[in-house]
Amino acid sequence: MKHGPARQVADLASSMGLEVSLDQAGHLVALIDRVLHEPQNLTAIEDVAEAVERHLADSLAGLTVPELAGPTLVDLGSGGGFPGLVIAMVRPDIAVTLLESERRKAEWLTRASVDLRNVRVVADRSESFAVRERETHTTVTARAVAPVVPTIELAAPLVALGGHLVLWTSEAQADDASASAAAELVGLAAPVAHRVDPFPGARRRILTFRKVDPTPHRFPRRPGRATSRPLIAPVGPKGER
């Protein structure tokens, strides 16, 4: 691995206030290369520079949020490994579970993480996984999994009391008042919005939700229900439905 692109990634992380070694940066660059050359459709992006911005920088931005912490973390719908594999590579002190319901993607994640001792891959839906590991994880991350309200329902049962859901979203979705109402139903506090600028024009927000009460056992509902019948209908920042 040449130090050129690795140095660029390390400098990118440094600009966010993160310490990423050249060795870690090299592994991150290799991950991008591997994703782009994978026959599976892991991303619609084909350009390396764009992939670094849209996937790598966006994932690294989550590590600037103090609520993203160990010792255990579950990444919902890990797909191509963003942000889960990025977090695992940069934070070896965190035990990361990559939760992916599509078996082919889970198999790819297993191959991609073979040298990472702090990673396990679970091929399962979050609704089923919550039955086995309910409220046992310090942090749950979710990026491009589903709209905000369904993601809240799917993630909350996995978060331990005092832990956090860390959710990547757009500026527009971050202003959706339904997130607070949904969070209250599943034992989470109202979200705190963190502005991040991983790349020019990103207009990104990372929402963090603290787990303040146990999630009622009726959540999550049966597979598919969270997205087909959201807990709360989307509302705008002023309450318009």
Residue pairs with C-beta under 8 A, 6 or more apart in sequence:
1 26
1 29
1 30
3 22
3 26
5 29
6 22
6 25
6 26
6 28
6 29
7 22
7 25
8 25
8 52
9 20
9 25
9 28
9 29
9 52
9 56
10 20
10 21
10 22
10 24
10 25
12 52
12 56
12 57
12 60
13 19
13 20
13 25
13 60
13 90
14 20
16 60
16 61
16 63
16 64
16 198
17 64
18 60
18 63
18 64
18 90
20 28
20 60
20 90
24 89
24 90
27 89
28 56
28 86
28 89
28 90
29 52
31 56
31 81
31 85
31 86
31 89
31 112
32 48
32 51
32 52
32 55
32 56
33 48
34 112
35 42
35 43
35 51
35 55
35 80
35 81
36 43
36 45
36 46
36 48
36 51
38 80
38 108
40 104
40 105
40 108
42 79
42 80
42 105
42 108
43 51
43 55
43 80
45 51
45 54
45 55
53 198
53 199
54 199
55 80
55 82
56 82
56 86
57 198
57 199
58 82
58 83
58 143
58 168
58 198
58 199
58 202
58 204
59 82
59 83
59 86
59 87
59 143
60 86
60 90
60 198
61 196
61 197
61 198
61 204
61 206
62 68
62 83
62 87
62 141
62 143
62 166
62 168
62 196
62 206
63 87
63 90
63 91
64 194
64 196
65 166
65 194
65 196
65 206
65 208
67 139
67 164
67 166
67 192
67 208
67 210
68 87
68 139
68 141
68 164
68 166
68 208
69 94
69 138
69 139
69 164
70 91
70 93
70 94
70 95
70 138
70 139
71 93
71 94
71 95
71 138
72 94
72 95
72 97
72 136
72 137
72 138
72 139
73 84
73 87
73 94
73 95
73 96
73 97
73 137
73 138
73 139
73 140
73 141
74 96
74 97
74 99
74 129
74 133
74 137
74 139
74 140
74 141
74 158
75 83
75 84
75 87
75 96
75 97
75 98
75 99
75 140
75 141
75 142
75 143
76 99
76 126
76 140
76 141
76 142
76 145
76 151
76 154
76 155
77 99
77 100
77 101
77 126
77 142
77 144
77 145
77 146
78 84
78 85
78 98
78 99
78 100
78 105
78 109
78 121
79 100
79 105
79 144
80 105
80 108
81 98
81 109
81 112
81 113
82 143
83 141
83 143
83 168
84 96
84 98
84 109
84 119
84 141
85 96
85 98
85 109
85 112
85 113
85 116
85 119
87 94
87 96
87 141
88 94
88 96
88 113
88 116
88 118
88 119
89 116
92 116
92 117
92 118
93 118
94 118
94 139
95 118
95 120
96 116
96 118
96 119
96 120
97 119
97 120
97 121
97 122
97 137
98 106
98 109
98 113
98 119
98 120
98 121
98 122
99 122
99 124
99 126
99 129
100 106
100 109
100 121
100 122
100 123
101 123
101 124
101 125
101 126
102 123
103 123
106 121
106 122
106 123
107 123
109 121
110 121
113 119
113 121
122 129
125 223
126 154
126 155
126 158
126 220
127 154
127 220
127 221
127 222
127 223
127 226
128 223
129 158
130 157
130 158
130 220
133 158
134 157
134 158
134 215
135 157
135 158
135 159
135 160
135 161
135 211
135 214
135 215
136 158
136 160
137 158
137 159
137 160
137 163
138 159
138 160
138 163
138 164
139 159
139 163
139 164
139 165
139 166
140 155
140 158
140 159
140 163
140 164
140 165
140 166
141 165
141 166
141 167
141 168
142 151
142 154
142 155
142 165
142 166
142 167
142 168
143 167
143 168
144 168
145 151
145 154
146 154
146 226
146 227
147 173
147 227
147 230
147 234
148 167
148 169
148 173
148 176
148 178
148 179
148 182
148 207
149 176
149 178
149 179
149 182
149 230
149 231
149 232
149 234
150 226
150 227
150 230
151 167
152 165
152 167
152 179
152 182
152 183
152 186
152 188
152 209
152 231
153 182
153 186
153 219
153 220
153 221
153 226
153 230
153 231
154 220
154 226
155 165
155 167
156 165
156 183
156 186
156 187
156 188
156 209
156 211
156 215
156 219
156 220
157 186
157 215
157 219
157 220
159 165
159 188
159 209
159 211
159 215
160 211
161 211
161 212
161 213
161 214
162 210
162 211
163 210
163 211
164 208
164 209
164 210
164 211
165 188
165 207
165 208
165 209
165 211
166 206
166 207
166 208
167 191
167 206
167 207
167 208
167 209
168 204
168 205
168 206
169 204
169 205
169 206
169 207
170 203
170 204
170 205
171 203
171 204
171 205
173 205
174 191
174 193
174 205
174 207
175 236
175 237
176 234
176 235
176 236
176 237
177 235
177 236
177 237
177 238
177 239
178 230
178 232
178 233
178 234
178 235
179 190
179 191
179 207
180 190
180 191
181 231
181 232
182 230
182 231
182 232
183 189
183 190
183 191
183 209
184 190
185 216
185 219
185 231
185 232
186 215
186 216
186 219
186 231
187 211
187 212
187 213
187 214
187 215
187 216
188 209
188 210
188 211
188 212
189 209
189 210
189 211
189 212
190 209
191 207
191 208
191 209
192 207
192 208
192 209
193 205
193 206
193 207
194 205
194 206
194 207
194 208
195 204
195 205
196 202
196 204
196 205
196 206
197 204
198 204
220 226
221 229
233 241
234 241
235 241
